Amino acid sequence: MSTMNRPVELAQSQSAVLEVNKVLKNTYALLSVTLLFSALTAYISMQMEMPGFMPLVATFGALGLIWLVLPRTANSAAGIGVVFAITGLLGLGLGPILNNYLQMSNGSQLIMTSLGGTGVIFLALSGYALTSKRDFSFMGGMLVAGIVLVLIASLANIFMAIPALSLAISAVIILIMSGFILHDTSRIINGGERNYIMATVGLYLSLYNIFVNLLMLLGIMSDD
């Protein structure tokens, strides 16, 4: 009986592998294009010299799309347009931030270092998750709890304005987002995520937050 079932089990296993490879391929392809699109909107925002409140407006706009629109469109072609809207908005919000850093004598160096550091972190962690095929789903609860604690600390620091706390918050966010890269990549590999649109948004947000907080970390530590 078990011998008769082997061809079926083998076919199911091959089908699962093909599905995982398809999700990975579509996720990384969409992620690459949206990162380029985000860079383009950031450049446009810089050239237009968007006001300082733009990052806040862009963040709330992107969160609104993620919470209210993306879940309804993630299983259709419209979801791709929503992903571009989210990443485009966050790119626009980056413009004023980057312009502020470019006013520093070493601003260009800080930006390039942050970009390089973000790329290294992503390639190292996603590469490890892909090659080891370990299941990091157990990290989900801890990562969400970490985000909640960071939000509370960030709100408190608005009133206290402690530089050391800002430094610690940025460092913790980088660690948490690095954890999300492992978590989200392993979910794709192990069958926990079959929607490449949702997977793309998750990985993009991790990269975005690592870059912004790495830039902030380097800026705080800079002598300028």
N, C-alpha and C positions, 0 to 999 in steps of 0.2 A: 504493500500500500504506500509506504514512504517513498519507494523507488518511483512509483507512478506520479507522485506529487513533485518530484524534483524538477522536471522541466517547467512546471507552473511556477515553482518557487524561484527558479533561475530567471524566468521571464519577468517575474515581479521585481526581482532584485535589479535586473538590468534596466527596467523601466524607471525604478526609483533613482538609479544613478543618472540616467539621462535627464530626468526631471530636475535633479539637483544641479547638474551641469548647465541646464537651460536657465534656471533661476540665477545662478552665479554669473553666467555670461550676460544676461539681460541687465542684471543689477550693476555690474561693473561698467557696462557700456553706457547705461543711463547716468550713472554717477559721474563718469568722465565728462559727458556732454554737459551735464548740469553744473559741474565745477567750472567748466570753461564759460558757460553762460553767466554764472555768478561773478566770475572775474570780469566779464564784459560789463555787466551792470555796475560793478564796483568802480570800474574805470570811468563809465559815464557819470556816475555820481560824483566822482572826484573832479572831473572836468566841469561839471555844473556847479561845483562847490555847494553841495546840499547842506542845509543848516544842521546844527548840532543835535536837534531833536529827532533827526531822521532815523538814527539807529533804534530809538525807542519805538517810533511809529512802525518801522519795518518789522521789528521783533513781534509786536502785538499783532500786526497784520498777518505775519507768517504763522503765529500760534493759532490765530483764528482759522486760517485755512487748514492747519494740521488737525485741529480738534473738530471743526464743524463740517468741513468740505471733503477732506481727503478720505475719511472712512466711507463716505457714500460713493466715491468715484474710483476707489483703488482697484476695483475689478473691471474697469472699463477703460477705453482709450482716453476718456476725459481725465483720468487720473494722471496721465503723463503731463497734460497741460497744467494741472494743479501743482505738480512737482516743480515745473519750470516757474510757476508763479511764486512758489515758496522760496526757491533758491534765488530767483531774480530779486525778490524783495530784500532778502538778507544781504545780497550783494550790494544793493542800493544803500543799505544801512552801514555797510563797511566803508563806503566812501569817505564820510566825515572823520571816521576813526583813523583811516590811513593818512588822510591829509594832515591830521594833528601830529602823527608820528613823523611825517615827512618834514615838518617844521623843525624837528630836532636835528642836530648836526650828524648824528649817526642813525637817523630814522630809516633810511633806505636799507642799511645793514641789518637793523632790527627786523624789518619786514621780511627781507630775504632769509634771514636766519630762522624766523618763525615758520615761513613756508617750507624751508628745507627740513626743519625739525618735525613739522606736521607730517610731511611726506615719509620721513624715516619711521616715525611711530606707526603710521598706517601700514606701510609695507611690511614692517617687522611683525606687527601683531596679526594682521590678516594672513601673512605668510605662515606664521606659526599655527594659527587656527586651521588653515587649509592643509598643512602637511601633517600635523599631529592628529587631526580629526577628533580632538577631545571635545567633550560636551561641556560647555560653560554655562548652560542654562541655569545652574544652581546659583549663579551670580546675580540673577535678575532682581530678586528681592533686596539684596544688599545694595545694589546700584541705585535702585529707586529710593531706598531709605537715605542713601548718601546725597542724592539730589535734593530731597526735602530738607535735610540738615544744612546743605549749602545755601538753599534759598533763605532759610531762617537767618543764617549767619550774614548773608548779603544784605538782607533787610535791616538787620541790627547795625551793620557797619555803615549804612547810609547816615545814621545819626551819630555813631561814634567816630567814624572816619579815622580808623586806626590803620596806618600803612602796613604794619606787620600782618594784620588780619586780612587785608586785601591780598597780600602776598600768599598767605596760607590758603585762602579761598581759591585763587587762581591755580595753585599747585594741586589742590584737591580735585578741582574740576577736570584738570588734565588727566589725573589718575582715573577718575570716574568714567570719563569719555573713552579713555583707553580700554577700560573694562568693558564698555559697551561695544567697542569694535570686536573684541574677542567674543562677547556674548552674541551679538547679532550675526557675525560670520559663522559661528558654530551652529546657530539655529538654522541657517540656510543649509549647511552641510548635513546636519542630522535630521532634516525634514521638518523642523519646527516652523519654518517660514517658507511659504510657497508663492508669496506675492512679491515680485521684484520691485514694484512701485513702493510698497511699504518698506522693503529692505533698503532701497536707495535712500529714502528720506532719513531712515535711522542712521545709516552710515554717514550721510552728508552732515547731519546735525552734529555727530561726533567730531568730524573733521573741522567743521566750522568753529565749534566751541574750543577745540584744542588749539586751533590757530589763533583765535582771539585772545584766549587766556595765556598762551605762550608769549604772544606779543606784549600783553599786559605785564606778564612776569618779567620779561626782559627789559621792558620800559621802566619798571619800578627799580630793578637792580642796576639800571644804567646810571652812570655818573652824570649824564646830561641833565 
